[in-house]
Every structure is written in structure tokens, then in C-alpha cells.
Amino acid sequence: MKALKSFLAAALMLGAAHAAHAGPTLDAVKKKGFVQCGVSTGVAGFSNPDSKGNWTGIDVDLCKAVAAALFGDATKFKLTPLNTQQRFTALQSGEVDVLPRNTSITLQRDAALGLTGVGVNFYDGQGILVSKKLGVKSAKELNQAAICLQPGTTTELNLADWFRANKLTFKPVVIDKFDELVRAFAAGRCDAYTTDISALNVIRTTKLSNPDDYVVLPEMISKEPLGPMVRRGDEQWAAIVRWTLNAMIEAEEYGITSRNVDEMTKSANPNVQRILGVTPGAGKNLGVDEKWAYNIVKQVGNYGESFERNLGQGSPLKMQRGANALWTKGGLMYALPIR
């Protein structure tokens, strides 16, 4: 029994020491007083500036949520717009602290680039957009078509795999800048445009002059789990970003919103008490204030609130939740438990 008690005491001391020790990224973020997030150069619903330079989107909200968790202030963040070829280098070099930039998490990126995917904030898949004038109903009718796409993504490889599997060929039209690529497609330089289906719907509704003249074909040619990535080597920083996302999802599961969060601190539900810091422990384990999740929900909102105002019925995009609904409502969003 004495040996067991000694072991447990040592384990607790080790855990406390680990929680108290900040790694290089976390130390740097605390020292400068804000979180530097890498985002897209402009994808509506994910990260997009308005005419006054104010950025919105679910990826921007995640950046704000990390700031709220760490500093208790969701305004303590800065954004670095990155194209598809710049994003990983910017994270690897330390130019940004976290990459919440509609980026697919794959084995190669997670295992070979010195980066770690810490969760999924949007389940997507690759699709193909065409003009209705082309007269095709299926991607299988696009043999030898010219297809617009961006470099530095999984898009071209996915497309090549799918076309090869279906004994088809295509001609890639590769353009780095997003707006130039859209203009090339609209001008007829390519027969089709391929990227994530969510982005195709954004392009169709916000970038093309006559959205009804275009259609996303029915085939989903790949899985694209999009989520934040961090550098390896700072597990505490990775944990803060990971649990920030999980807190937003779990808050939605328990009905905790930015509007009722103060009232929910009086809940008798032990899970709600742990999430909101009424029962302490989670904050200490992460090395942040016990009100970290309360601050996220109060200042940014839960996952559902973020989705609806940026992508869903409260936005111009009017996307359905689909796979991004909670697991209790037929979707894939399932939070790790805060306990």
C-alpha cells in the first residue's frame, strides 16, 4: 500500500510539473501577448476580410477562441494571410503559431512535415464545379477536360487518382492566386474547377456573376478533414489548441451558448460544471485559467454558433450542417470529454 501511495504521489507531482512547464511556442506566445494565426487569403465562411479589413470565418473564430482560452481576451490575436504554398513553411518557421486555415489533415502532413493536426473543425470533401452550358451531369463525362486548380494542395493528386481509377485523363490548369484562378474558370480557360466542396459553393455563390449557371457535380472524390495544425515540439501548446476546439464542440453538445453561459454556471450537471470551471481542474491541467472554456463561449460562442453565423443560416452561404452537425444529430462532430 505504501508503495502504491508513493507511486501515485510521484505521478501527481510529475503531472503537475508537466502542466506547469511551457514549451517554446507557448512561451513565445505569452511573451508577445497575442496569438499569430495563419489563415487563407480569402475564403468566405472560413477566413475572409470585409471592405474595412475585418476578418470573419470559422477559422478566425478558432483563432479568437485560442486567444480567449490563453489570455481571457479573444481580441489578442493577429492574422497572417497565406496561400496554399506558403502555409506550411510559415508554420514550420515560426512565422505563425497555429494554422487554422481550411487545411486537410493527411498522413504525409502529420508525419513528414514536423507538424501535428490537433482536430477537425470542418468535414469536407473534394468536388468539381462546372458551367451548366458544358452539359455534363457527372464527373465521369469530363475525359480530357481542362480543370482549374491551385498548386501546393492535395487537390491535384486526388484528382489524378480519381481520374486514373476511372480510366480518364484531364489537363490541369494550375494558377497560384485564388482570384486569378476563379477568373480563369469564369472566362472559360478551363472546363471545370476543383477544390473542397464547401469552397466550390462559396465560389459559385459569391465569386461568379450568375451562380445559377453553374453546378457542383454529384461525385465527392476525396475526404477532406479540415482542421488546425501546430508545430511539433510543444505538447502543451498543441493541447491548448486541441482542447479549445473540443470546448467549442462540447459546449454545443450541452447547450451552452454565448447568451446563456452565465446562467449555465449555475447548472447542477457535473459535466457543465467542469467545462465552465465551476469545478476546477481542467484549466490547471492545460496551464491556463480555470475559466478558459467559459471565456471561449462567452466571447466567441460554441461551435454551432460559429458555424451558423459564418457558414450556415445566419450567413449568405446558407450551408446545411451535414457532416458537421453534432453526432447526436447525425453528424460527425464529437467532442473529447473535458474531465
C-alpha angles and dihedrals in degrees: 000000000000090000091052092049091049091050093050092047091051091048092051092049091049091049092049092048091049092050091049095050114088121204127224098275095046091046091051093047092050092047095053093040101229143066118249110211128191112222138167123280087248130326114159113238093018107051120337135147123227126219090280094050095255111144125218137172141100091279091052089049090053090053090050090048092055089051090049091050094048104034103018086239122095092198094067097096140094129203130223114196110220133182122222094270096047101046103083095040090051091054095043092050095048095247086127129027098212135011111220090163113134087269124160115235110226135166093252093052094043096044108030108034100058089249135118129213108219102189147325121268096172130026108211142156136208119262142167128246121204139172113257087229088070087070098219126136099184138037087236087073092062099086110154091002123152107241126195117224143151124250125239095042138102087247100093094045092049090048093048091049093050095045092047092049089052093045093245134127133212140184114235117221102199119194123166103208115073098217092047090051092051091049091050090053093046090049092054099250087134134029096224143013123221132195137107112331092237090056092046090056090049091050092048095049102036109023106039120073095224108030093181090063090068136062137191108232117237099246119100102201100187146009114253114187103186121202149133121292130199135185119269119247101060110075094173091056090047089051093052092052093042094050093043089063092043091050091056091050096043091048088059090048090057095041095249110152137172088257100050102028094107091052090046091061085075093056118126090214106113091211091055090047091054094046094051096042096247084123103044127221110079094076092049091050091053095041094243137105116294089240092059095116092039088055091050094052096039095049104029108014135232123299094268092052091050092048095048097049095044106032109002139063094313091058134066089250095064093198120177116235093239110153088001093066118106117277088247089062099046098275136110100247104117119159125216107242119262101225 
